Amino acid sequence: MSPTADPEPAVSAGEDPRRYARLLTEVYDATMSGRRAPARPRDVIGDSWRRVQGLGVDPDRGGPADALGAGELERLRRESGLEEILPDLTGSLRSVLTDSENLLVVADSGGRVLWRSGAPAVLDRADRLGFVEGADWAEDSVGTNAIGTALVSRSAVQIFSAEHYVRSHHAWTCASSPIQDPRTGRVIGLVDVSGPASSVHPTTLALIDAVSRLAEAQLREKHRLSLDTLRSVAAPMLARCDRPALAVDGHGWVAAVASVPVRSRVMLPTDVAAGQLWVPSLGVCDVEPLPGGWMVRPADPADTVVGGESVPTTLRIDVSDTARTLVEVQSRFGRWSHEATPRHAEILFLLAVHRDGRTAAELAADLFGDHGRAITVRAEMSRLRKAFAGVVLAQPYRIDPAAVVELVLPDDRARLLPQSSAPGVRPFRMAQ
């Protein structure tokens, strides 16, 4: 795919859908055949086309694999975290979609269609496309589409006509917006409206994004109520506590504190259990269960469990998933995981391949191609080191030399951190 220096198309889908669809078809056909296009696609589309081309998606025969069975689909629905807000999600849009040609879809964080609703005619058309409950609509399955591309970009996306990578989707338009779990910051799914290309409307994307923000607000309110409940249970215990302590929920969000600097959250191990464990920024802590959470108390050094063989800390950085980077820390005090932001994923990858460390200037060159952006790097590293206290060190920035680093790469090295444009990452996409 060779980009051109031509300007963006001067017409939008909302102004003249038919004319815009014709222009997009010309751009698509030229780009796929390697010819000079009459205009360049939007950045989000061009980036996606390059990704899915690298993934080997066939633009002529691409399509989802067989949908999941009923049992597996029901399990994904229960585990998605979306079921409790589904009535509000669908209710917000049902009146808008009534008697329309559009389909309402709710998908999970992997792009799997969990629920859909719409008029029988549009459902029949979607069936023929494989756009059914249980189908996988991630980019690596069906190419550029609003569901998969919104998950990769972590932003609301509208895809129209020939902006879709697979030709059979060109008769459609779709708009999707991700939903983040306020407790973890992870994308847990998205809401999507799809229909025939002729139904495109410039306000659809704003509407879908507003519904996603409403869903996140509802999740935040549910979380606030659960913290209030935990606080009411923990307050009497904290009042009698003879040393500093925190009451936190299962995700580490703080409901109440006693003689501890106020903070909103601590990082808990993935497999948190009663006993002693290491908590970033607090050190070794005693952990006891509470209804709906945990009592966390920094341990007295004299009571800290010692002895036995020393178990090195293991840092597992998993960049095999094109949509997210999961980092797991395991030590003798337990295991905890963290979903890294795209920038932190780049930095952790660079530190993993440069175990001797990088200065701020070197990281600035790695990330931005500019040694002069060291101040930006220092600010980012300050945030990263708070999340990985004692694991990511400074002067120079490096992963603790005593730690074991496991770097999990994608099978296809071209898929390494696909959203990254960092100069320091690019050479590793070519190494095999």
C-alpha positions in Angstrom: 0.0 0.0 0.0 1.6 3.3 -1.1 0.1 6.5 0.4 -0.1 9.5 -1.8 0.4 13.2 -1.1 -3.1 14.0 -2.4 -5.4 15.9 0.0 -8.3 14.3 1.8 -11.5 13.9 -0.1 -13.4 17.2 -0.3 -16.8 15.6 0.2 -18.1 13.7 3.2 -20.6 10.9 3.4 -23.1 13.1 5.1 -23.1 15.6 2.3 -23.5 13.3 -0.7 -23.3 9.6 0.2 -23.4 8.3 -3.3 -20.7 10.5 -4.6 -18.5 9.8 -1.6 -19.1 6.0 -2.0 -17.9 6.2 -5.6 -14.8 8.1 -4.6 -14.1 5.6 -1.9 -14.4 2.8 -4.3 -11.9 4.4 -6.6 -9.5 4.9 -3.7 -10.0 1.4 -2.5 -9.5 -0.2 -6.0 -6.4 1.8 -6.7 -4.9 1.1 -3.3 -5.5 -2.6 -3.4 -4.0 -2.8 -6.9 -1.0 -0.7 -5.9 -1.9 2.2 -8.3 -2.0 5.9 -7.4 -5.3 6.7 -5.7 -7.3 9.9 -6.5 -7.3 10.7 -2.8 -6.0 9.2 0.3 -8.2 7.4 2.9 -8.7 8.9 6.3 -5.8 8.2 8.7 -7.8 5.7 10.8 -8.7 3.8 7.6 -5.3 3.8 6.0 -3.7 2.6 9.3 -6.3 -0.2 9.5 -5.8 -1.3 5.9 -2.1 -1.6 6.4 -2.6 -3.6 9.6 -5.1 -6.1 8.1 -3.1 -6.4 4.9 -0.2 -7.4 7.1 -2.5 -9.9 8.9 -3.2 -11.6 5.6 -7.0 -10.9 5.5 -8.3 -11.6 2.0 -10.3 -8.6 0.7 -12.2 -10.8 -1.7 -13.1 -13.7 0.5 -12.6 -12.4 4.1 -15.3 -13.2 6.5 -15.9 -14.4 10.1 -15.3 -18.0 11.0 -18.2 -20.1 12.2 -20.1 -18.4 15.1 -19.8 -19.8 18.7 -22.3 -22.3 20.0 -25.1 -21.2 22.4 -23.3 -22.4 25.5 -20.0 -20.7 24.8 -21.9 -17.5 23.7 -23.8 -17.5 27.0 -20.5 -17.8 28.9 -19.0 -14.8 27.2 -22.1 -12.8 27.9 -21.9 -13.5 31.6 -18.1 -12.8 31.7 -18.3 -9.6 29.6 -19.4 -7.2 32.4 -22.0 -5.8 30.0 -25.0 -7.9 30.9 -25.9 -5.7 33.9 -26.1 -2.5 31.8 -27.6 -4.2 28.6 -31.2 -2.9 29.2 -29.9 0.6 29.5 -27.7 0.3 26.4 -30.5 -1.1 24.2 -33.1 1.1 25.7 -31.1 4.3 24.9 -31.1 3.4 21.2 -34.3 1.3 20.7 -36.5 4.4 20.1 -34.0 5.8 17.6 -33.7 2.5 15.7 -37.4 1.6 15.7 -38.6 1.1 12.1 -35.1 1.9 10.8 -32.8 0.0 8.5 -30.2 -0.2 11.2 -29.0 -3.0 13.5 -27.9 -2.5 17.1 -25.0 -4.7 18.2 -23.2 -5.1 21.5 -19.8 -6.8 21.2 -17.2 -7.9 23.8 -13.6 -6.7 24.1 -12.4 -9.3 21.6 -14.9 -8.2 18.9 -17.3 -11.1 19.4 -21.0 -10.2 18.8 -22.8 -10.9 22.0 -26.2 -9.4 21.3 -28.0 -7.8 18.3 -31.4 -6.5 17.6 -33.1 -4.9 14.6 -35.9 -5.3 12.0 -36.3 -8.7 10.4 -35.2 -7.5 7.0 -31.9 -6.0 8.2 -31.3 -9.1 10.4 -31.6 -11.3 7.3 -29.1 -9.2 5.5 -26.7 -9.4 8.4 -27.1 -13.2 8.5 -26.0 -13.4 4.9 -22.8 -11.5 5.9 -22.1 -13.7 8.9 -22.9 -10.7 11.2 -24.6 -12.9 13.8 -24.5 -13.4 17.5 -21.3 -15.3 18.4 -19.4 -14.2 15.3 -15.9 -12.7 15.5 -15.6 -9.2 14.0 -12.1 -8.3 15.1 -9.8 -6.8 12.5 -7.8 -10.0 12.1 -10.9 -11.9 11.3 -12.9 -9.6 8.9 -10.6 -6.7 8.2 -11.4 -3.0 8.6 -14.8 -2.6 10.2 -16.2 -0.3 13.0 -16.1 -3.0 15.7 -12.6 -4.3 15.1 -11.1 -0.9 14.2 -12.7 0.8 17.2 -11.2 -1.8 19.5 -7.7 -1.4 18.1 -7.9 2.4 18.1 -9.7 2.5 21.4 -11.9 5.3 20.0 -15.3 5.8 18.4 -15.1 5.0 14.7 -17.5 5.2 11.7 -16.8 3.1 8.6 -18.6 3.8 5.4 -18.9 1.7 2.2 -15.5 1.0 0.6 -13.6 2.0 3.7 -14.3 -1.6 4.8 -11.4 -3.8 3.8 -13.5 -6.8 2.6 -15.4 -6.1 -0.6 -18.6 -7.8 0.5 -19.0 -5.2 3.3 -19.0 -2.2 1.0 -22.7 -2.1 0.9 -22.7 -1.4 4.7 -22.0 1.5 7.0 -21.3 1.0 10.7 -20.4 3.1 13.8 -18.9 1.8 17.0 -17.7 3.2 20.3 -15.8 1.3 23.0 -16.9 1.0 26.6 -14.3 1.1 29.3 -14.7 -0.5 32.7 -14.0 2.4 35.2 -12.6 0.0 37.7 -9.8 -1.3 35.5 -9.6 1.1 32.6 -9.9 -1.9 30.2 -12.2 -1.9 27.3 -14.9 -4.5 28.1 -16.9 -4.2 24.9 -18.6 -1.7 22.6 -21.9 -0.7 21.1 -22.4 -0.6 17.4 -25.0 0.5 14.9 -24.8 -0.9 11.4 -27.0 -0.8 8.3 -27.0 -0.4 4.6 -24.6 2.3 3.3 -27.6 4.4 2.2 -28.6 4.8 5.9 -25.4 6.7 6.8 -26.0 9.8 8.9 -23.4 12.3 10.2 -24.9 12.2 13.8 -24.8 8.4 14.2 -21.2 8.4 15.5 -21.9 11.1 18.1 -25.0 9.3 19.2 -23.2 6.0 19.6 -20.4 7.6 21.5 -22.8 9.3 23.9 -24.5 6.0 24.6 -21.1 4.4 25.4 -20.3 7.3 27.8 -23.7 6.8 29.4 -22.8 3.1 29.9 -19.5 4.0 31.5 -21.3 6.5 33.8 -23.7 3.7 34.9 -20.7 1.4 35.6 -19.1 4.2 37.6 -22.2 4.7 39.7 -22.5 0.9 40.4 -18.9 0.9 41.4 -19.4 4.0 43.7 -22.3 2.2 45.4 -20.2 -0.9 46.0 -17.4 1.2 47.5 -20.0 2.9 49.8 -21.1 -0.5 51.0 -17.6 -1.7 51.6 -16.8 1.6 53.4 -19.7 1.0 55.8 -18.5 -2.5 56.6 -14.8 -1.5 57.0 -15.2 1.8 59.0 -15.7 0.2 62.4 -12.8 -2.2 61.8 -10.5 0.6 60.8 -11.5 2.6 63.9 -10.2 -0.2 66.1 -7.1 -0.9 64.0 -3.8 -0.4 65.9 -1.7 0.2 62.8 -2.1 1.9 59.3 -4.6 0.1 57.0 -6.7 0.4 53.9 -10.0 -1.2 52.9 -10.0 -1.9 49.2 -12.3 -3.7 46.7 -11.2 -6.6 44.5 -9.7 -4.2 42.0 -7.7 -2.3 44.5 -9.9 0.8 44.7 -9.7 2.4 48.2 -13.0 2.6 50.1 -11.4 3.9 53.4 -8.1 4.4 55.1 -6.7 4.7 58.6 -3.3 6.4 59.2 -2.3 6.0 55.5 -1.9 8.8 53.0 -5.1 9.1 51.0 -4.9 7.4 47.6 -7.6 6.3 45.2 -6.2 2.9 44.3 -3.5 0.3 45.0 -2.4 -2.5 42.6 -3.5 -5.9 43.9 -2.2 -9.2 42.7 -4.3 -11.1 40.2 -4.6 -14.0 42.5 -5.0 -12.0 45.7 -5.5 -14.2 48.8 -5.3 -13.8 52.6 -1.8 -13.7 53.9 1.3 -11.6 53.0 1.9 -10.1 49.6 3.8 -7.3 47.9 1.8 -4.2 46.9 3.4 -1.5 44.7 4.0 1.7 46.7 3.2 0.0 50.0 5.6 -2.9 50.1 4.9 -6.2 51.9 1.4 -6.1 53.3 -0.9 -8.3 55.4 -4.1 -8.9 53.6 -7.4 -10.1 55.2 -10.7 -10.6 53.5 -13.7 -8.3 53.9 -17.2 -8.6 52.5 -16.7 -7.2 49.0 -13.0 -6.5 49.4 -9.8 -6.7 51.4 -8.2 -5.2 54.5 -4.6 -4.2 53.5 -2.1 -3.4 56.2 1.6 -2.6 55.6 3.5 -5.4 57.4 5.7 -4.8 60.4 9.3 -5.7 59.1 9.7 -7.9 62.1 6.7 -10.0 61.0 7.6 -10.2 57.3 7.8 -13.8 56.1 11.4 -14.7 55.2 13.3 -17.9 54.7 13.4 -20.5 52.1 14.9 -20.1 48.7 14.8 -16.7 47.1 12.3 -16.5 44.3 13.2 -13.9 41.6 10.6 -11.5 40.5 9.2 -12.3 37.0 7.9 -9.7 34.7 5.8 -11.1 31.8 5.1 -8.6 29.0 2.6 -9.9 26.6 2.5 -8.0 23.3 1.1 -10.9 21.3 -2.4 -9.3 21.3 -2.7 -6.5 18.7 -5.5 -4.8 20.8 -3.8 -4.6 24.2 -0.6 -5.3 26.2 -1.0 -7.2 29.4 1.9 -7.0 32.0 2.1 -9.6 34.8 4.4 -9.4 37.8 5.0 -12.5 39.9 7.0 -12.6 43.1 7.1 -14.8 46.2 4.3 -12.5 47.6 1.9 -13.1 44.8 1.0 -12.2 41.2 -0.7 -9.1 39.8 -1.5 -7.9 36.3 -1.8 -4.6 34.6 -3.1 -3.6 31.2 -0.5 -1.1 29.9 -1.5 2.0 27.9 -0.1 2.1 24.3 2.7 4.4 25.4 3.7 2.3 28.4 3.5 -0.8 26.2 6.1 0.8 23.9 8.4 1.7 26.9 8.2 -1.7 28.6 8.9 -3.4 25.3 12.0 -1.2 24.8 13.2 -1.7 28.3 12.7 -5.5 27.9 14.9 -5.6 24.7 17.5 -3.2 26.2 18.1 -4.8 29.6 21.1 -2.5 30.2 18.7 0.4 30.4 18.0 3.6 28.5 18.6 7.2 29.4 15.7 9.7 29.0 17.3 11.0 25.8 17.7 7.6 24.4 14.1 6.7 25.1 13.0 10.0 23.6 14.8 9.0 20.4 13.3 5.5 20.6 9.8 6.8 21.1 9.7 10.1 19.1 12.9 10.1 17.0 13.9 13.2 18.9 16.5 13.2 21.7 15.2 16.6 22.8 11.9 15.3 24.2 13.5 13.9 27.4 11.1 15.9 29.6 8.1 14.2 28.1 9.8 10.8 28.7 10.6 11.6 32.3 6.9 12.5 33.0 5.8 9.3 31.4 8.4 7.3 33.3 7.2 8.8 36.6 3.8 7.4 35.9 5.1 4.0 34.8 7.3 3.6 37.8 4.4 4.3 40.2 2.6 1.3 38.6 5.7 -0.9 38.8 7.5 0.4 41.9 10.6 -1.6 42.6 10.5 -3.3 39.2 11.2 -0.4 36.9 14.2 1.5 38.1 15.8 4.8 37.1 19.3 6.2 36.3 19.2 4.8 33.7 15.6 3.7 33.2 15.7 -0.1 33.3 13.9 -3.2 34.5 15.4 -4.6 37.7 18.4 -6.6 36.6 17.5 -9.3 39.1 14.1 -9.8 37.6 13.3 -12.4 35.0 11.7 -10.9 31.9 9.4 -12.9 29.7 8.5 -11.1 26.5 5.6 -12.7 24.6 5.7 -11.7 20.9 3.1 -12.2 18.2 3.7 -15.2 15.9 3.8 -12.7 13.0 6.4 -10.2 14.0 4.8 -7.6 11.6 1.9 -7.5 14.1 4.1 -6.2 17.0 2.5 -3.2 18.6 0.6 -2.3 15.4 -0.5 1.1 16.8 3.0 2.2 17.5 5.0 4.5 15.2 8.0 4.6 17.6 11.3 4.4 15.7 12.7 2.1 18.3 10.0 -0.5 17.8 10.0 -0.6 14.0 13.2 -2.7 13.5 11.8 -5.5 15.7 8.8 -5.9 13.3 11.2 -7.0 10.7 13.3 -9.3 12.8 12.4 -13.0 12.7 
